[in-house]
Amino acid sequence: MQRVPATMQAVCLRAIPDGMPQPSDFSLQSLPVPQPGAGQVLVRLYWLSLDPFLRAQLGGRYVAPCPPLGAVVPGYAVGQVVDDASGRFAAGQWVTGLLGWAQYAVADANALQAVDATLAPPATAVGVLGIPGLTAWAGVRRILAPEAGQTIVISTAAGAVGSVAGQLCKAAGARVVGLTSTDEKCDLVTATYGFDACVNYRAPDFADALRAACPQRIDGYFDNVGGAVLETVLGQLALRARVVLCGLSDQYNRAQRPPGPNLGPVIGARARLEGLVVYDHLADFGTCRQELAGLIAAGQLHYREHIHHGLEQAAAGFIGLLNGENTGKALVAVEHP
């Protein structure tokens, strides 16, 4: 077993964010390295995942409760097994799970998943081959079901979920239009991810630009934003359109829920709106991972990683994610002495 230090760095929750999180809501601390009990595993973390769902969790609007003040900030991570008291994993084996923002973590063995580092680099286990990839895959395969010739719109198209969802729709023969927050990201979406068009949803002429990009109206929409963006898209749906309601980045930092969009156009379009909770699709993880890994190996699925170096950058990286500053999957490379 490799030598384990007595203490580690960890990012803890100092205050519940009021609106947009601030650096002062988090604190970098030195804590004792936890010791595994019966059935548990000690993991040395190398990659942390920064995810929008954490903001909803910190606001008490997520399937998991808000962590108590002083607790290590929750989050998915990838690391190597150091000590296994369960007998399930070998030392040095790559694993992933909800391990938190720290250099080391202890978890129940049945809460960890082995990572096959021969499929792709280990960091992809919290990105394109992790929960973001599964979210995209489930929304496309289980709800959107795109067909050749249809027009599919994908919001946050430059992000970890949207970029994969759009490429899967494109591979199915659909015409894919992305929505992003900057013109630079629009260029990335079309040049790197192969979308047919991309529209800046923060532009003053967004509704008109979307209409011009979707002259035959919209057959499917993968929504990660909500709010005014969702309402604009709903007004341009084709008959029998399908809408995946996945994320609500428009309201994560609001104290109160905003007024809902007018759903009249949904009725007129005879459209179907379906909420997507990725945890309902965990049984599909193996199938999803094999399919996406095969597409990556064949050069048919592209991804980007936005990497922050060191735990001291985790809070700033998370805030940047919520501000739309990342291009691709937001990660923290955990640095060890």
C-alpha positions in Angstrom: 0.0 0.0 0.0 1.3 3.4 -0.9 2.3 5.8 1.9 -0.7 8.0 3.0 -0.1 11.3 4.7 -1.8 12.1 8.0 -3.5 15.2 6.6 -5.0 16.3 3.3 -6.5 19.4 1.6 -10.3 19.6 1.3 -12.7 22.3 0.2 -15.5 22.7 2.8 -18.8 24.5 2.7 -18.5 27.7 4.7 -21.8 29.4 3.9 -25.0 28.6 1.9 -24.8 30.7 -1.2 -27.2 33.6 -1.6 -27.7 34.0 -5.3 -24.5 33.5 -7.3 -22.0 31.6 -5.1 -19.0 33.6 -3.9 -15.4 32.4 -3.1 -16.1 33.2 0.6 -18.8 30.5 0.6 -16.1 27.9 0.5 -12.9 27.3 2.4 -9.8 25.3 1.7 -8.9 23.3 4.9 -6.4 20.8 6.2 -8.2 17.7 7.5 -7.1 14.3 8.7 -7.1 11.7 6.0 -10.2 9.5 6.6 -9.7 5.8 7.4 -11.8 3.1 5.8 -14.0 0.9 8.0 -15.4 -2.5 7.2 -16.7 -2.6 3.6 -15.1 0.7 2.7 -12.4 1.9 0.4 -9.9 4.7 0.7 -9.4 6.5 -2.6 -6.7 9.0 -3.7 -8.5 11.6 -5.9 -7.0 12.9 -9.1 -9.9 14.5 -11.0 -12.9 16.3 -9.6 -16.0 17.0 -11.6 -17.6 20.5 -11.4 -21.3 20.2 -12.1 -24.3 22.6 -12.2 -26.4 20.3 -10.1 -24.3 21.3 -7.1 -25.9 24.8 -7.1 -29.3 23.3 -7.0 -28.2 21.0 -4.1 -26.8 23.9 -2.2 -30.1 25.7 -2.6 -32.1 22.7 -1.3 -33.6 22.0 -4.7 -32.1 18.7 -5.6 -32.7 15.0 -5.0 -29.8 15.0 -2.5 -30.0 17.3 0.6 -27.8 20.3 1.1 -24.7 19.3 3.0 -24.2 20.8 6.5 -21.9 23.7 7.0 -18.3 22.6 7.5 -18.7 19.5 5.4 -16.6 18.6 2.4 -18.3 19.9 -0.7 -19.9 17.0 -2.5 -19.1 16.1 -6.1 -18.1 13.3 -8.4 -14.4 12.4 -8.7 -12.0 9.9 -10.2 -9.2 8.3 -8.2 -7.1 5.3 -7.4 -7.7 2.8 -4.7 -5.2 3.1 -1.8 -6.7 0.8 0.8 -9.7 -1.5 0.4 -11.4 -3.0 3.5 -14.1 -4.6 1.3 -11.9 -7.0 -0.8 -13.6 -5.7 -3.9 -10.9 -3.6 -5.5 -7.2 -3.9 -6.1 -4.7 -1.3 -4.9 -4.1 1.2 -7.7 -7.4 0.5 -9.5 -9.2 3.5 -11.0 -12.7 4.1 -9.5 -15.3 6.9 -9.6 -18.1 7.9 -7.3 -19.5 10.8 -5.2 -16.3 11.4 -3.3 -16.2 15.2 -2.8 -13.7 18.0 -3.2 -10.7 16.6 -1.4 -7.4 14.8 -2.0 -8.6 11.6 -0.3 -12.0 10.1 0.4 -13.6 7.1 1.9 -16.7 5.5 0.4 -18.6 2.3 0.7 -17.4 -0.2 -1.9 -20.9 -0.6 -3.4 -21.0 3.2 -4.0 -18.0 3.1 -6.3 -17.7 2.1 -10.0 -14.6 0.6 -11.5 -13.1 2.7 -14.3 -11.8 0.9 -17.4 -8.8 3.1 -18.3 -8.3 1.2 -21.5 -11.5 2.7 -23.0 -10.4 6.4 -22.6 -8.4 8.5 -20.1 -9.6 8.2 -16.5 -10.9 11.8 -16.3 -13.6 10.9 -18.9 -15.3 8.8 -16.2 -16.8 12.0 -14.8 -17.2 13.6 -18.2 -18.1 12.1 -21.6 -18.2 8.6 -20.2 -19.7 9.6 -16.8 -22.9 11.2 -15.6 -22.8 14.0 -18.2 -22.4 11.4 -21.0 -25.2 9.3 -19.6 -27.4 12.3 -19.3 -26.9 13.2 -22.9 -27.3 9.6 -24.1 -30.5 9.0 -22.1 -32.1 12.2 -23.3 -31.4 11.4 -26.9 -32.0 7.7 -26.9 -35.0 7.5 -24.5 -36.8 10.7 -25.2 -35.8 12.7 -28.3 -35.4 9.7 -30.6 -34.1 11.8 -33.4 -34.7 10.8 -37.0 -33.0 11.7 -40.3 -34.2 15.1 -41.6 -35.6 16.3 -38.3 -34.5 19.5 -36.7 -33.1 19.1 -33.2 -32.1 22.1 -31.0 -29.6 21.6 -28.1 -29.1 24.2 -25.4 -25.7 24.7 -23.6 -24.3 23.1 -26.8 -20.7 23.7 -25.9 -21.0 22.0 -22.5 -20.4 18.5 -21.4 -24.0 17.3 -21.8 -25.1 19.4 -24.8 -22.1 18.7 -27.0 -22.5 14.9 -26.6 -26.3 15.1 -27.1 -25.9 17.1 -30.3 -23.3 14.8 -31.8 -25.6 11.8 -31.1 -28.5 13.5 -32.8 -26.2 14.4 -35.7 -25.1 10.8 -36.1 -28.8 9.8 -36.3 -29.1 12.0 -39.4 -30.9 15.0 -37.8 -30.2 18.6 -38.5 -28.8 19.9 -35.3 -28.8 23.5 -34.1 -27.0 24.5 -30.9 -27.7 27.3 -28.4 -24.8 28.8 -26.5 -24.0 32.0 -24.6 -21.3 33.5 -26.8 -20.4 33.8 -30.5 -17.0 32.1 -29.7 -18.8 29.1 -28.3 -21.0 29.0 -31.4 -17.9 28.7 -33.5 -16.7 25.8 -31.4 -20.0 24.0 -31.6 -20.1 24.1 -35.4 -16.4 23.7 -36.1 -15.5 21.0 -33.5 -18.8 19.3 -32.7 -20.2 19.4 -36.2 -23.6 21.1 -35.5 -25.3 22.5 -38.6 -25.8 25.9 -37.0 -25.6 27.6 -33.6 -27.3 30.6 -32.1 -26.3 32.9 -29.3 -29.2 32.9 -26.9 -28.0 36.1 -25.2 -28.1 38.1 -28.4 -31.0 40.7 -28.7 -32.3 39.0 -31.9 -32.3 35.5 -30.4 -35.9 34.6 -31.4 -35.4 35.8 -35.0 -32.0 34.1 -35.3 -33.5 30.8 -34.0 -36.3 31.0 -36.4 -33.9 31.6 -39.3 -31.8 28.6 -38.2 -34.9 26.4 -38.0 -37.1 27.3 -41.0 -39.0 24.0 -40.7 -39.6 24.6 -37.0 -38.2 22.4 -34.2 -38.9 18.6 -33.9 -36.9 18.1 -30.7 -35.3 20.2 -28.0 -32.9 19.3 -25.3 -33.2 22.0 -22.6 -30.6 22.7 -20.0 -31.6 26.3 -19.3 -35.3 26.9 -18.8 -36.7 30.4 -18.4 -36.9 32.7 -21.4 -34.8 30.4 -23.6 -37.2 27.5 -23.1 -40.2 29.8 -23.8 -38.7 31.0 -27.0 -38.1 27.5 -28.2 -41.6 26.3 -27.2 -43.0 29.0 -29.5 -41.3 27.4 -32.5 -42.1 23.7 -32.0 -43.2 21.6 -34.9 -46.2 19.2 -34.6 -45.5 16.2 -32.3 -42.2 17.7 -31.1 -40.4 16.2 -28.1 -38.8 18.3 -25.4 -36.3 17.0 -22.8 -36.4 19.1 -19.6 -33.0 18.4 -18.1 -31.5 21.5 -16.5 -32.6 24.9 -15.2 -29.4 27.0 -15.2 -31.6 30.1 -15.6 -32.9 29.8 -12.1 -30.2 28.0 -10.1 -29.1 31.3 -8.5 -32.6 32.7 -7.9 -34.1 32.7 -4.4 -37.6 32.2 -5.8 -38.8 30.3 -8.8 -39.4 32.6 -11.8 -42.9 32.7 -13.5 -43.2 29.7 -15.7 -43.3 29.9 -19.5 -46.5 30.1 -21.4 -47.3 26.4 -22.3 -50.0 27.3 -24.8 -47.7 26.6 -27.8 -47.0 23.1 -26.4 -50.7 22.3 -26.6 -50.9 23.8 -30.1 -48.0 21.7 -31.3 -49.3 18.5 -29.5 -45.8 18.3 -28.1 -44.5 16.1 -25.4 -42.4 17.5 -22.5 -40.6 15.0 -20.4 -38.4 15.5 -17.4 -35.0 13.8 -17.4 -33.4 12.6 -14.1 -30.2 10.8 -15.0 -30.4 8.5 -11.9 -33.4 6.8 -13.5 -31.0 5.5 -16.2 -28.1 4.1 -14.2 -28.9 0.6 -15.4 -28.0 1.8 -18.9 -24.6 3.0 -17.9 -22.7 0.0 -19.3 -24.5 0.2 -22.7 -24.0 4.0 -22.8 -20.3 3.9 -21.9 -19.5 1.2 -24.5 -21.3 3.1 -27.2 -19.7 6.4 -26.5 -16.3 4.9 -26.0 -16.6 3.2 -29.4 -17.6 6.5 -31.1 -14.6 8.3 -29.4 -12.2 5.6 -30.6 -13.6 5.8 -34.2 -13.2 9.6 -34.2 -16.9 10.2 -34.4 -17.5 11.8 -31.0 -15.4 14.7 -29.8 -15.1 16.3 -26.4 -13.3 19.0 -24.6 -12.2 19.4 -21.0 -11.9 22.7 -19.2 -9.3 22.0 -16.5 -8.5 23.9 -13.3 -5.3 23.0 -11.5 -5.4 22.4 -7.7 -8.1 22.3 -5.1 -7.6 26.0 -4.4 -9.2 26.6 -7.9 -12.3 24.5 -7.3 -14.5 27.2 -6.0 -13.5 29.7 -8.7 -14.0 27.0 -11.4 -17.5 26.2 -10.0 -18.5 29.8 -10.1 -17.1 30.1 -13.6 -19.1 27.1 -14.7 -22.3 28.8 -13.4 -21.3 32.0 -15.3 -20.9 30.0 -18.5 -17.1 30.5 -18.7 -16.2 26.8 -19.4 -16.0 25.2 -22.8 -16.5 21.5 -22.4 -16.4 19.4 -19.2 -15.3 21.4 -16.2 -12.7 19.5 -14.1 -10.2 20.1 -11.3 -6.9 18.3 -11.5 -6.2 17.5 -7.8 -2.6 18.2 -7.1 -0.7 16.2 -4.5 2.6 17.1 -2.8 
